[in-house]
Amino acid sequence: MRILHVSDVHCSTANLLRVLESEDFDIVVATGDFECEDTAHALVEAGVKAVAVTGNMDHAGVASILRQSGILIDGEVVEVEGLTFAGVGGMDVSSSLGKLASRITNKLDVLVSHHPPKGAVDKTFIGIRGGLTEIRRLLENYQPKLHLCGHIHESRGTARVGETVVVNAGPLSKGYYAVIELDEGVKVRHLRI
């Protein structure tokens, strides 16, 4: 499966549409901070297969658009083309984590969250680790093949937590995104518009 991973769009609808039109993918995974309802509508109206979580800069209007379209997976576990995705939204992290506690089975292929795990792709400009311990625990407990996140703009890149490949796509508002091939293994290709 070829995944287009976008994060931290921050109302950059033009960048989102450009990437959706220029890349070849099977599914879009958006890891939050749409920030504008128009941007959430653009993803929904693109008519592509997608899953998304909210970010800390999103609001109820963005969440409602994504939820009504069936894209939002905050606190949910969904199966798409044989892969199991679980989502931890950034608007209400503790609520998402609480819901997931009873919904994740032993098989988890992709964890989707706005926040990165503590200690991986989470270093801020001033050197502080801004990831969440709770996200790291999820990775350590379930060892999905792939974890897609964003939030810390300056920590764009990849890392490993155990067997899990962690990808922070970087902010789409600045032109960053990632394309990931997920088959038996994980191949990551970062691109810039």
N, C-alpha and C positions, 0 to 999 in steps of 0.2 A: 504494500500500500504506500502510495506517495502522499505525504502530508505537507500541506502549506501551513506553516505556523506563523501567526501574526500576534503581536502584543502591543499594548500601549499606543493605540491608534491616536488618541487625544484629538478627536474631531478631524483628523486628516483623511476625509472621505476620498479625496482625489488619489492619495497614495494607495488606499485600500482598493479602489476600483482598478487602478493601474496594475497592481500586483495580481488581482484576480483575473484580469484579462491577459497578462503576459506569462503566467506560469502554468505548467501542466501539473495537475494534482488530482487525487481521488477525493480528498476531504480537506476542508479548512478547519484548523483548530485555532480559536482566538482566546488568548489568555487575559482578557480584560482591559479596562481603561479605554472603552470606546469614548466615553465622556459625553458625546452628543447623540441625541436620538436619531438624527439624520444618518449618522455613521452606522448605527445598529440597523436602521432600515436598509441602508445600502447593502449590507451583508445578506440580510434576509431576501431582498429583492433580486440579488444576483442569481438566485435559483441554484446555488451550489450546495452540495452536501456539506454540512458544518456542525460543529459543536463549539460551545463557548462557555466561559465563566465570566462573572463580573470582576471588575477591578475596584480598588479602593476609591477611585475617582468617579466611578459610575453611580447612578442614582436609580430610583424606583422606575422612572420612565424607560430607561435603557433596559433594565431587567425585565420589565413587562413586555417590551417588544420582542426580546430574545425568547422569553418564556412562551408567549403566544405562538411563536413560529416553531416551537419544539426544539430550538437550538440550545437553550440554556440548560446546563448540567450542574449548577451549584448544588452540592449535596446529593447528587444523583449518580447512579451507575447505569451506563447504557452500552449496548452492543451495536457495533457498526461493522458490517462486513467481516464478522467473525472475531473482531477485536473488542475487548472490554475496556471502556473508558470510565474513569471516575473523576468528578469535578469538585474542586474546593474554590468557592467564590471569594473575591476580595472585599465585597461589601459587608459580609457577615461571616468571617472565617469560622468562628466557633459554632455557628448554626450549621454550616456546611459540614464541618468535622463531626458534629454530633449526629447528623443524619447518616453520614457515611459509615459510622461505627457499626450500624446494623445492616448496611446494604452491601458492603464489600465482601465478596467471597474470597476464597483462596486464589482465584485466577483474576489477575489485574494486569492488563497489557500496557495501558497508558494512564498516567496520572496527569491531570490538567489542573493547574492552579495559577492564580495571579502571582502569589508570593513564591519566591524560591525557597529551597530548604536551607536551613542554617549550615553555613560552611561550604556552600557550593554556588557558584555564579551569583553571589550575593554581596560582594564587597563594594561599598560606596566610595565616592571620590575621597572621602576623608579617612578611608581605611576601616570603617566599622562594618561588621558583618550584619546585614539587614534581613537575612532569611529567618524563617520560622522553624523552631525546634519541632513543632507538631507536624510540619510537612516532612521534615527529615525522618521522624519516627514512622510515618506512613510508608516512606520509601524503604526504610530498614525492615519493617514488618512484612510488606507485601512484595518487595523487589520486582516492580513492574519493569518491562523492557525499557520504557521511555517515560520521562517526566518533562512536560512542557510548561514553561513559566515565563514570567517577565518581571515587571515592577521596578527592579533596580536597573535603570537605563544604562548606567556605565559599566555594568557587569555582563555585557553581552558575551555569549560564548557557550562552551560545553564543559561538562565535568562528569565524574562518575561518583555515585554513592552506592557502594557495593556493586551489584550487577546492573544497576540502573544508569542509563545515559540520561543526563539532565541537560536540557537546552533552554537557555534564555535567549530568545530571538532578538532582543534589543527593541527599541521603540520604532514602530512603523512610522510614527510622526517624523522621524529623522531618516526614513527610508530603509530601515533594517527589517529583515524577516529571515526565516529559515525554511529550507526544503529538506525533508527527511524521508529517506526510503526505509520502510519498516517491513522486513520480511523475516527471515530466520534471524537476522542480525539487524543492527541499526547503522545507517550511513547518513551522516549529517553534512549538509552543504549550506553554508551561510552566504547570503547574497545581499547586495545593496542596490537599490534602484539607481 
